[in-house]
Amino acid sequence: MTIRVLLADDQALVRASFRMIIDSEPDLEVVGEAATGGEAVGLARGTRADVVLMDIRMPDMDGLAATRAISADEDLAGVRVLILTTFEADEYVFQALRAGASGFLGKGVELSDLLDAIRLVARGEALLSPRATKALIAQYLTTPDLTNAPAPALTSLTERERQVLVLVAAGLSNDAIAERLHVSPWTAKTHVNRTMTKLGVRDRAQLVVIAYQTGFAQPGA
């Protein structure tokens, strides 16, 4: 199955470079290009892209606002946003995930890693660069008012699902969770999916946000 990719960046040369790289892959296809956040939202609706490669700093509407608009649109529930930017600042990582992004990478990423990231996000996984992951945790450590927020439906989780939530927040993949809990990868994936359903989130990135925001997961634990 071909993964449909929408490029959102205000630099035409950057978009052209990404298009050439992505279209060279047999399982990936660029279905549109946007120079502004507003265009990205419109094209996301028109092209039904699976993944939007979203820059943060764009005219008209920035990438964070565009990500929020896409995430809030029920008709675009299947669209994943992968933030790709030169600005890996703490504030951007936190805002991007809060906006509904499924991943966050710096533009200095290796091309092979970028292509793998698109595939990963298209599958509903969450992806952050190591620097961005550290930045996210640092944001929670230095912003007390964002912790211990009301836990949305956490009481509905089973003991196993609570364990899974903590492991997802620690950055573990389904395979790693399966190994830690001594279950099959399929069972681990089922637990993760049920946890997302109960908490009403789109993907693993949002599980991470909820886990730390509610204080359920603790940085360094």
N, C-alpha and C positions, 0 to 999 in steps of 0.2 A: 504494500500500500504506500503510495507516494505522500510524503508530508508536505503540505502547502505552507509556504513561508511568505510573510509580508515584511518588507524592509521599511523601517521608519527612521530616516536620518536626513538632516538638512543639507548634507554635503553630497552632491551628485556623484562625485568620484568615489566616495566611500560606498554608496549604494551600488555603483557599477562593479566595484571590486567584489563586494559580497555576492552580487548576482552571479558573476562569473564562477566564483568558488562553489556556491551552493548548487547552481544548475549543472555543475560537472559531476554531481553525485547522482547515481541512478534512482535513489529513493527520496530525493529532495527536489523541490521545484519552487522557484520564486513566482508568486502569482500577483504581485503588485509592489509599487514603491510609493512612499509618502515622504514629503519634505517637511511636513508639520504634524503636530499631534492631532489636530483636527482632521487632516487628511487620513491619518492612520486609523482613527475611529471609523470614519466613513468607509474606508477600504476594507476594514475588518468585517464590516457588515456586508459589503458588496462581494468580497472574494471568498468569504468563509474560510479564511486561512486557519491553519492548525496552530501555527506559532507566529508571533509578531516579534521581530528583532527590533527593539525599541531603544533609540537614543534618549537621553534625558533632556539635554538642552536643545530645544527647537523653538522656532517662532510660532506665534499664534496660540498654540497650546503646547506646553512642554510634555515630555514623556511620562512624567508622573501623573499629570492630570489625564492624559490619554489612557494610561493604564487603569486609572480609577473608573473612567467612563466605560471602558471595555468590560472590566470586572463587574460593574453594576448592571450591565445589560444582560438580562436573562436569556435573550436570543443568542448571545455570544458566550454561553456557558462553556462551550468546548474550546474556546480560543485561549491559548496560553501566551503569556508575555515574558520574553527573555530580555532583560535590560542589558544593553551592551554600551559601555561608556568609558571615557577616560577619567571620570570622576568617581573613584571608589571611596568617597568620604563617608564617615559614619552616618551622617544625616541622610544621605541618599540611599544607603542600604536599607535603613529602617523605613524610610518613606516609601521606597519601592515595594517592599514586602507588605507594608500596610495598605498600599494601593492595590495589591492583588497580583503582583508579579510572581512568577514561578521560579525565576532565576535571576542572577545578577553576576555579570562578568565584566572584567576590564578589557579594553580594546587591545591590550597587549597580549591577549591569550593566543596560544598556538592555534593554527587553523584547524588541525585535527581535533583539538579540544572543543573548538567552537561548533564544529559539525556534530560531534558527539553530544554536545550540550543541547543542540536543537532536537536531536532524536530523544534525548532523555526527557526534556520538558514536554515534548509531544506525547510521551507515554504517561504524563501526569506526575512525574517525579519532580522534586525540587532540587535546584542546583545553585550553589554559591561558590565563588572563588574562596580560597583559604583566607585571604585578606578580608573579604567581605563578611565571612562567617565571624571572624574575630571582631570586626566592627559592629556587627549586629549585637553580639553578646555584650560588648563594651557599652553600647547604647542603653541596654537594659540596666547595667550596673550603675550607670551615671544618671538615670532618669527614674527616680523612685516613684513618681506619680503614675508611671506606666505599669508598675507591678501591683500584684494583689488586686487586680480588677475583678469584677464579678465573673465567676467561672461559668461560661455558657454551656450548659448541659453536661458538665463534667460528671455530675452525679449519675448520669445515665450510662456511663462507661463501666464495663466489667473490669475486674482486677487485671485481667490479661490486656485489655485495651488501654488501661492506664499505664501498664508497663511499656506497651508499644509506643504510647505517646511520649514517654520520657526518652525512649531510645531514638525515636524520630527526631526529637529536639536535640539529641546529642549528635545528630548527623549520620546515623547509621542507615545503610541501604537495607532493602528487604532481605537480601542474602545474609547480611551481617546480623540483622535482627533474628532471622531464622536460626543462625548458629548460636546466638546468645541465649535464645529461649528453647533451643533443642526441638525445633519444629521444622517442617518443610518450608521452602521459600514460598510456595503457593499459600500455605496457611498464614505465614507472616503477611503476605500481601493482602489476604482476606481481612486480617485483623486491622491493618492500616486503612483499608477501604471502609470498613465498618466504622472505624473511629472518625474518619472524615465525614461520613454520612451523618453520624449522630451529632457532630459538632457543626454541621452545615458549612463546611469549607470546601474549596475547589481542589486543593492539592496539598502536598506535604509542606510547602513553604508556609502556608497558613496555619498548619498544625504547629510549626515551630513558633510562630508568632503567638498563638493562643497559649502554648505551653509556658513560655516565658512571661507573657503579659499577665497571666493569672497567678504566676508564682509557683505553678505546678512543677515546672522544671527550674532548676537553679544553676546558673553559670558555674562551671567548675565542679559540679556534683558528679 
